[in-house]
Amino acid sequence: MSTADSMKLNISAGLASVAIASVMVGLKLWAYGTTGSLSVAASLADSAMDLMVSLGAMAALIYAAKPADEDHAFGHSSAEDLAALGQAFFILISAGVITWASIARLLGPSEAHLAGEGEGMLVMGVSVALTVALVWWQGRVARRTGSRVVAADRLHYMGDLLPNMGAIISLWASKSFGVGSIDSVVALTAAAIMAVGALRIGKGAFDALMDRTADADIVAGIAAIADKWPGVHGYHDLKTRMAGSRVFVNLHIELDGAQSLYDAHAIGAGLRRAILEAYPQADVIIHKDVAEDAKPRF
């Protein structure tokens, strides 16, 4: 798949995410006004954050796809991490507000009474259906393009399914049994899920901005490819760093010093292609050294 085709698919997933998040925000805002349910409010806040995340992800994808220039020799992919760090901050604030409101309602003098439960359940059911459809499309795009941004956005929406279904359960319990306190419990659970997700997203973005090395599995995979590549006597100084969805790789390989420059270049180019085939999101620079056991004797 060409880079242009991958970009189009990634943007289509981003547009679908923004459109569905916008619809869900509108529906849940109406449902919250009708029911007064805190679990619906938690789901509304989560969808509002989803909309911000999706807008930021799409903008970051577009900006990160810009080619390297004189001021950004390694490209613009760190924009993804900056967007993710800001999103994590806003999600944490939202989770804190929901937690405060839920505890205040639980400790209040009387149990909360909800209204319009049927309408609320209908809205949340539609939200679940839309989320399932979006997750399916994002999964298909992520598998074809290898985009970590789309995959992360998909994971976030998969996490939304629990709060949405929890809101349905709390509304059903209120309608069927007149139990309103479960609404606050569900809202607290949703807030906890949001907070954990925000911390995970924020940590990943912070690590990338601090040039943390790539996942151990990726490093081990690159090392295994280099170790077995024909013509390579050894390797050293394998260094990696993350920036958005990109993995930057620097590798020194040891070659026979008596061979021609053409042959040495062919070995390095072949190894680079093999690493890119295994890790399409990588940016690979290979330096060629003369192996100690292959240095010519004079």
Secondary structure, DSSP 8 states (H G I E B T S, - for coil): --HHHHHHHHHHHHHHHHHHHHHHHHHHHHHHHHH--HHHHHHHHHHHHHHHHHHHHHHHHHHHTS---SS-TT-STHHHHHHHHHHHHHHHHHHHHHHHHHHHHHTSSS------HHHHHHHHHHHHHHHHHHHHHHHHHHHHH--HHHHHHHHHHHHHHHHHHHHHHHHHHHHHH---HHHHHHHHHHHHHHHHHHHHHHHHHHHHHTT----HHHHHHHHHHHHHSTT--EEEEEEEEEETTEEEEEEEEEE-TTS-HHHHHHHHHHHHHHHHHH-TTEEEEEEEEE-GGG----
